[in-house]
Amino acid sequence: MRYYGSHLALVNNDIQAGTRVLAGTQLGVVGRTGNASHVCHLHFGLSPVCQRIGDWWVRRGVIYPWKYLDSWRAGGDLSPVDEVTAWQRDHGCPTAPTPGTR
């Protein structure tokens, strides 16, 4: 299971790949980095872990996260693991982006 966030101006020094965090832990500061069109925002994605270098089309998220974010915000523990596992079972780790993906 991969949780992905981008366009951070600063990442907390204690956060490394694979670090487990609790709800409410500050991971960083939202910024305008990368191809963010000079708009301050956070890109958050849920995806399987694929081991390819440059697999941004998977890494940036293949599962819509909103229902999980809503659950977590309300103190729930809805897990995206089953949905992500099913997606990977059906799609594997694609070697190229789906047409129309940016």
N, C-alpha and C positions, 0 to 999 in steps of 0.2 A: 504494500500500500504506500503510495507516495502522495504527500501533501506538498503543494507547490505554491510559492508566493513570489511575486516579482514586482519590480519598480520600487524597491525599498531604498531609501536614501542611506539607511544605516541598519545593520544587523547586529543584534546583541552579541558580544564576544563569546558568550557562553553557549550560543546556538551553533551547532555543527551538524552536518548531515548525520542522521540517525539519532539525534538527541531527542529523548522523550520529554515532553513538556506537559504541564497541567493547564487546564482552562484558566484563562486570565493571565498567563505568563506573557510578558511583553517580548515579542520576538524581534522587533525593530521599529523603525520610523518610516512611515509611508512617504514616498518621494516621487520624483518625476524622471527616474532613470530609464535607460533603454529607449525603446521605441514607444514612449508613452504620450506622444503628441503634445508634450508640455502641459499635460493635465495630471494633477496629483491624484493617483488612485492606486489600488492594490489589485493585482491579478491573483486569484486564488483558484487552484485546480486540484482535482482528485484524479489519480490515475494509477495503473499498475506500475511496478518498477520494471522497466525495460533497460537492459544493460548497454544499449548502443550509445555511442557518443553522437551528439547532435540530434537526438530524437525529440526535438522540441514539439512536434505535432502530437506526441503522446504525453510527454513530460508536462506540458502546460495544462493538461486536464482533459479528460474524456467523459467525466461524469459531472452533471450539473450539481453543484454543491449546496444549493440554497436550503433544501429540506434538512440537511445535516447541520448547517449553520444555525437555522432556526431552532432545532432541537437543542444544540449545545448552548445557545444563548438562553434558552428557557431552563437550563439545568438538566436536560435530558442526556441520554447517552446513545442516541441512534448512531449506528455504525455504518459507514459506506463500504466495508470490506466485502460483503456478499455481492453488492452491485458491481464493484470494481473487479472482483474475481470472475463474475459472469461475463463482463465486458471482455476481459482478457481471454477467457475460454472461447468466446465467439470471434474475436479479432486477432488474437495473438499479440505480437509486437510489430505493428506495421513498419515496413522499411521506407515508406514515403508518406507524405501528408495526403489526406483525403482531398480530392479536388475542391477548391473553394476555401480551404483552410488557410488562414494567414498566421 
